[in-house]
């Protein structure tokens, strides 16, 4: 049995991650070409944003809603499965998230 590193203890596998390419494309379209500009527009800490863009962290619902609100478009455009395939969100969940955001 392999032992876990301290960072793995109790860690759940990522079920989804930020679609960094889609976010960067949306950011460029809005005139944000640098990570610090994305962080400033969205209110997300630049260090946290860096981890999300690198794929080492999964975004919270609050973060995804903030990104979608800042750059427009559906939330599911900003999410992928760990293997890079699109993550489809049920329509009811999208409507609920939009109402909250």
C-alpha positions in Angstrom: 0.0 0.0 0.0 1.4 3.3 -1.0 1.5 6.1 1.6 0.1 9.5 0.8 2.0 12.7 0.8 0.8 15.4 3.2 -0.9 17.2 0.4 -2.9 14.1 -0.5 -4.3 13.3 2.9 -8.0 13.3 2.7 -7.9 15.0 -0.7 -10.8 14.2 -3.0 -10.0 13.7 -6.7 -10.9 16.6 -8.8 -14.2 16.0 -10.6 -13.9 19.1 -12.6 -11.5 21.9 -13.3 -11.3 25.3 -14.8 -11.2 25.4 -18.6 -8.1 27.8 -18.6 -8.1 28.1 -22.4 -11.7 29.2 -22.5 -11.2 31.7 -19.7 -8.1 33.2 -21.3 -10.0 33.5 -24.6 -12.9 35.3 -22.9 -10.4 37.5 -21.0 -8.6 38.5 -24.1 -11.9 39.4 -25.8 -12.5 41.7 -22.8 -9.1 43.3 -23.1 -7.5 41.4 -20.2 -4.3 39.9 -21.4 -2.5 39.2 -18.1 -3.4 37.1 -15.2 -3.3 40.1 -12.8 -6.0 41.8 -15.0 -8.2 38.7 -14.7 -7.7 38.7 -11.0 -8.5 42.3 -10.7 -11.7 42.1 -12.8 -13.0 39.0 -11.0 -12.0 39.8 -7.5 -10.2 36.4 -7.3 -6.8 36.3 -5.5 -4.0 36.2 -8.0 -2.4 33.2 -6.3 -5.6 31.3 -6.3 -6.2 32.2 -9.9 -2.8 30.9 -10.8 -3.5 27.5 -9.2 -6.9 27.3 -11.0 -5.3 28.1 -14.4 -2.6 25.5 -13.7 -5.2 22.9 -13.0 -3.9 22.1 -9.6 -7.1 23.3 -7.9 -10.8 23.0 -8.7 -12.8 26.2 -8.6 -15.6 26.7 -6.1 -19.1 27.4 -7.4 -18.6 31.0 -6.1 -15.4 31.4 -8.2 -17.0 30.0 -11.3 -20.0 32.3 -10.9 -17.6 35.3 -10.5 -15.7 34.3 -13.6 -18.8 33.8 -15.7 -20.3 37.1 -14.4 -17.1 39.0 -15.3 -16.7 37.6 -18.8 -20.2 36.5 -19.7 -21.4 33.2 -21.1 -22.6 30.0 -19.4 -20.8 28.6 -16.4 -20.3 25.3 -18.2 -18.1 27.0 -20.8 -15.5 27.5 -18.0 -15.5 23.9 -16.7 -14.0 20.6 -18.0 -13.5 17.2 -16.6 -10.0 16.3 -15.5 -9.4 14.6 -18.9 -10.3 17.9 -20.7 -13.7 16.8 -21.9 -16.6 19.3 -21.5 -18.5 19.1 -18.2 -22.2 19.4 -18.8 -24.3 21.0 -16.0 -28.0 20.2 -15.8 -30.1 23.2 -16.9 -31.7 23.6 -13.4 -28.3 24.0 -11.8 -27.3 26.6 -14.3 -30.5 28.6 -13.7 -30.0 28.3 -9.9 -26.4 29.5 -10.1 -27.4 32.4 -12.4 -30.1 33.4 -9.9 -27.6 33.3 -7.0 -24.9 35.2 -9.0 
